[in-house]
Amino acid sequence: MQIRSEQHPLDDPTVESYVIPGAKVFDRYFTVPLDHDQPNSHSTIQIFVRHLVPITKQDQQKTLPFLIYLQGGPGFEVTMPSNATSGWIKVAFDQGYQVLLLDQRGTGLSSAISALSLAHLDSDQAKAEYLTHFRADSIVKDCEWIRKTLTKDRLVSHESRISLLGQSFGGFSIVTYLSLFPESIHKAYITGGVPPLVDHPDPVYRALYPRMLKKNKLYYQKFPQDVAHVRQIVSHLSSNTVPLPNGGVLTPRRFLQLGLMFGMSGGYDSLHETVTLCVNDLKLHKSLTYRTLNHIQHSQSFDTNVLYCILHEAIYCQNHQASRWAADRVLNDEFAEEFEWRIDKLRDNQPIHFTGETVYPFMLEDYAELRPLANVAHLLAEHPWSQLYDVSVLNGLDTASMELAGVSYFDDMYVDRDLSERTAQEITGFKQWFTNEYAHK
């Protein structure tokens, strides 16, 4: 009897493919365990990867090395590239790679998490337990599953190793990958995402809030008239219930979360544009128009990417520590006066400070898509999380067989530079470059 060998996934004729300038793109789906520690369980999820091959090397898929791109977040999918003739993808192609753009589990086309997708689970406790499998350790195990699947016919072990590029939270995931599967990695590059090696988020936010205050000071120096404008907007939102188009509510604290823009290129100008829209509406109509409210709603990603809120603080937790709404606790305990927003508590002409990449319990009421997951989020805030990083492994990496490097941004509002530098010193062979030429994104 003739035995047929299993078809290699790169030979699957049912995979959808198409061409963009510079690349052939294959839309690949992988079925992986929900819990990689129980691979024989019937609980599985779908992982989606866009596989980009240089247009002139389509016949070399089984031999070209792979580079996986890990997106920032947590909780964000990868944007479909319009071409591969410029930017980092072209650089990767020129270096001889084919590229895998991963929608991390729970995002995009990879079993995206929402209140609807969790509805099949019969309790909030079950939903919270389900979501404990959507952190960096599980994302890394997905990548390892995919690496083994796509390189299973490569006869020489070093030819099956993967290279990695991680932006922001993607860099956090790379350090987890280095901790769990260092022998699988050939090269790893991190942009703005060398994580703090902490057990819980409190020290992260103690370092973050002073940086937020610095960003606020720079914003009001550039747009001094916005001191009065922001006070006017917050006063209006404090005195009125302002519904958003999708059913959320624009409260003062939600409005002040637009300070998230401060860490982006052009963020000061973008926020000023939003403030100007609001002030113009209040001048002309004494209320905010649909256009302005829709603009604000689309400026905030917590409705469309719910993991960005409910698993945000968990990325800083390990060794059985829980987050317990760290950003909210640290603000109220140590920075309440600096971030006071209630008009009746402010001095005359006192600026109201925006917050940044921080999550708070009030969001579970203000954001329409977070409301059904409020109890789940509170359960996760009390969950003791497992280990993400192994310092002993990071200290003992084989520098002769891998290349590790990263860039950290001098004025990064999202990832603390000092904490990143301490981590980089624990990763043997890691070359860290500091620059103030670029923002986080």
N, C-alpha and C positions, 0 to 999 in steps of 0.2 A: 504494500500500500504506500502510495506517495504522500508524504506529509508536506503540506503547504506552509511555508514560513509566514509569520505574521507580517502584514504590510507595514512598511515604515511610514510614519505620519507625514513625512515630506513627500511621499508618493501618492497621497490620497487625492483622487481626481474630483472628489465632491467638495473640496475646500474652495470657497469663493476667492477669486483673485482678480486683480485689476491693475492698471498702470497709472502712476503719477509721474510727473517729470523726474527722471533719474532713478526710478525704482519700480520693481514689480512688488505688489503688496498682496499678501495672503492673509485672510481672516481666519485665524485658527482658534478652535475651542477645545479646552481640556476639561475632563471630568476628574475632580480630585476629591479626596476625603474632606468632609467638614473638619474633622479632627484627625490630623496626621498621626497622632499617637494611637489612633484606632483605625488603621487603614482598611480593615475588613468590615467596617461598619457600613450599613446601607445609607447612612447620611452623607450625601455628596453635594458639591456645588460646582458651578461652571466658572471656568476662568477663561477670559478672552485675551488674545494676544494678536496684535497686528505685526506681521512678519514682513520686514522690508529687505529685499535683496537688490543689490546694485543691478541696474537694467542690463549691463553688459556681462553679468556673471550669474545668470539664472541657472546655468547648468552646474553650478558649484555649491549648491545648498548643502550637500552632505559633507563638504570639506571646509568651507569657510567658517572661521570662528564666530561665535555668537557674542553680541553685546546686548545685555538687557538694560532698558531704561526704567528706573523706578521714580515715579511721580511724587511730587510733594503732596502734603495733606496734613493729617490723615483724612481719607475719605474722598479723594478726587481721582477721576479717571484721566487717561491721557487724551489730549486733543488730537484729532486726525490731522496729520501733516498735509499741507497742500502740495509740497514738492520735497525732493531730496537732493536738490542741486545747490543748497546753501546751508549755512548753520552747522550745528553739531552733527547732524545726520550725514552730511556730506563729508565732514572730517572723519567720521567713523568709517564710511565707505572707503575713503582714501587710505585709511589705515588697514584695510583688508577685512573689515567686519561685515556681517549681516546683522540687522538690528531687530530686536524684539521689543515692541512697545506694549507693556503690560498694563491692563486695567486691573489694579489690585483688587483682591476679593472684597466684595461689598460695594464696588463702584462700577459705573459705566455698564458694560455688558457682562461683567463678572458677578452674577447673582447680586445685583445692587440692593442695598438695604434701604427699606422705607417702611412706614407703618403698614402699607399694603402687603409687602413681601413677607412680613412677619406675622400676618394675620392667621396663618395656618397653625401657629403655636398657641396653645390654649391658656397660657397664663403669662403674666409679666415676668415671673421668675424664669419660666422656660425661655422667654425671649432674651432675657439678660444672659442666661447661660449660653444660648446660641451665639450671642454677640461676643462672648469671651474668646471666640475663635477667629477674631478679625483684627488682631494686632500684628505687629511686625514679625513676630516669630512664625505665625501662620503664613503670612505673605512670603516670607523667605522659604518656607517649606514648599509652598506652591512653585516658586522659582526653581527649587531643586528638583521637584517632580518633573517640571517641564524640561529642565536641562537634561536629565537622565533620559527622558522620552525622545528628545530630538537628537541626542548624540549616542544612542544605544549601539549603533553599528560602527562607531569609531574604535579602531583596534588599539590605538595607543592612548593610554590614560590621560596624558597631558593635553591631547587634542580634544578631549571632552570637557575641559575646563571652560568656565564662562568668564566674561568680563562684564563689569557693572558700571553704570553711570547713575548717580542718585542726586536729585535736587531736593533740598530741604528735608522733609520727612523721608524722602527716598534715601538720603544719606544716613539717617537713623537706621533704616532697614539694612543698609549695607554693613553697618557695624554689627548688627545682629547676625547677618550672613557670615561675617568674619568670625563671629563667636561660635556659630553652630557648624558651619561647613567650610572651614578655611582651605581645605584641600581641593575644593571645587572651584576656587577663584584664581584666575590668572592676573587680571588687573582690576582695580577698583578706583573710581574717581568720584569725589563728592563735591558738590557745589552748594555752599551755604547750609550744610546739614550735618556737621560733626556734632553728635548728640552729647548732652551732659550725662555723665555716668552717675546719676543720682538714683535713689530708691523711691523718692516721692517728689511731687512737683513744687513743694514750698520754696526751696532755694531758687528754683527757676523763676518764680514770680517775684521773689524778693529782689532779684536782679533785673527783672523785666520792667516793673513799675517805674523805677527811676529813669529807664530809657524812654518809656512812654512820656514821662514829664518833659524830658529833653526834647522829644519830637514835638510835643505841644508848644513848647516855648519857641521853637524854630518856626512852627506854623503861624503862630500869632505875630511873630516878628515880620514874617513875609506879608501877612494879611491882617494888620492891626485892627481894621474895621470889623473883622469877624468876631472880635471879643463881644461887641454889642450884638452882632447878628446872631451868634450862637445862643446867647442869653435870650434873645427874642424868640428863637425857634423852640428852645427848651421850655420857656414860659408858656408858649402856645400848646405844646404837647402835654404839659403838666395840667393845663386847664381844660383840655378837650380830649375825648376819645377819638383817635384818628385811625380808622381801619385801613388796611392795605388791600390791594386788589385781590390777593389770594386768601383773604380772611385773617391774616395776621394783624397785629396792632403796632403802630409806630409810637412807642412810648419814648420818654426822654432817654432812658438808658439804652434802648435799642438804637436810637439815632446816634448816640455817642459811640456806639461800636463802629461807626464809620471811620474811626481813627485807625482801623486796620489798614487803611490805605497808606498811612504814613510810611510803611516799610517798603512800598513799591516805587518803582521809577515813575516820577510824575505824580506821586500820590498826593502831595500838598495841593497841586493844582486841581486834581480831580475832586478832592474834598471841597475846595473853595467853590468849584462849579456847582456842586450839590447845595452848598450853603446859599449861594446866590440864587439858585432856583427857588429854594424855600422862601427866602426873604422877599423875592419879587412876588411870589404867590400871596404872601401875607399882606404885602403892600396893596396889591390890586384887588384881592378877593377875601382877605381875612381868613383864609383857609388854604390848605394845600391841594393842588390840582391832581387829577388822575395821572397826568404825565409825570409830575414830580414824584408822586408816590410809587409809580411803576419804576421810575429810575432808581429810587432808593431800594426797592425790593430786589431789583436785579443786581444791585451792588453788593448784596449780602447773599452768601452761598449756603446758609445753614438749612434752608428749606429744601434745596435740591440735593444737598450732600449731607444728610443728617449725621453720618459718622463723624463729620468735622466737629460737631458739638459733643455727641454722647460718648465718643471714645477719645476726645482730644487730650484730656488730662491723663488718660491711661497710658499714653506713650511715654510718660515720665515715671511710671510705676513699675517696680519689680521687687523681688525678695519679700513677697507677701505684704506689701504696702498698698493701701488704698488712697485714692486722691481726695475724697471727701470735699469736693468743690474747693480745691486749693486756691484758685485765683480769687474767688469770692471771700474766703476766709482771710487771706493775706491782705486783700484790699481793706476789708472792714477793720482788721486788727492793727494794721500798720500804716495804711495810706488813705484812710477815710477822709481826712481833712483836705488832702491834695486833690482828691477826686470827688469832692462834694458837688452835686448837681442841683440840689433843691434850691430854688430861687430864694425862698425865705431864709435860707441859711447862709447865703452868700453876702459878702461885702459889696458895696457899690463898685461897679466896674471890675469885679473879680472875674478872671477868665474861667470858663468851665472846661475842664480837661476831658478830652476824648480818651477812650480806652483802645486797646489794640487786639492782638490775637489771644484773647482770653474768653472763656466761656463761664456762664453764670446760671444759677437756677431760674432767674426770671425769664430766660429765653424759652423755657418750656411752656410758658404762657403766651409770649409775644409772637413766636413763630408758629404759623399754622401747622406745618408738617411735623413739628416737634411735640405738639400737645399730646397726640395719642401715645407718645413714647416717654411721657414724663416720669411715670413710675419706673419704667425700665432704666432711664437715665439715673434716677436716684439709687436704684439697686446697684448699678455699675459703679457709681461713685463710692460705694461702700465695699466693693469687691477687692479682696487681696490678690494682687496680680503676681504671676510667676516671673522668673528671671528672663531678661532680654539680652543681657551682655555678660560675657565671661572674661573678666580682666586677665585671668591667668592665661587664657588662650590668646587674647590680644597681645599680651606681653611676650608670647613665645612664637609669633608668626614666623614662617620660613621666608625671610626677606630675599633669599636667593632665587625663589621660585615665583615671586609675585611682585607687582608694582602697585603701590598705594599712594595716592596723592589727593589733595583737596584744596579748595579755596574757601576762606572765611572772610566775611565782609566786616570792615572796621566798625561801621555804624549800623549793623544789622539789628533791627528791632525785634525780629522773631526768634533768633537763636543767639544766645549770649556768647560773646567772643571769648571771654575769660574761661567760661566753663568748657567751651569747645577746645580751647588751647590745652586745658588740663587733660581732656580726653585724648587729644592727638598725641600727647606725650606718652600715653599708655599703649598706643598701637605701634608695635615695633615696625620700623621701616616706613612709617607714614610721613609724607612730606606735606607740610601745611604752608599755604601762601595766604598772606593777609593783603587786602586791598581796600581802598575807599573809592575806587573808580566806579564800582557797580553797587546797585541796591540788591536786596534779597531777590527781587524778581521784577 
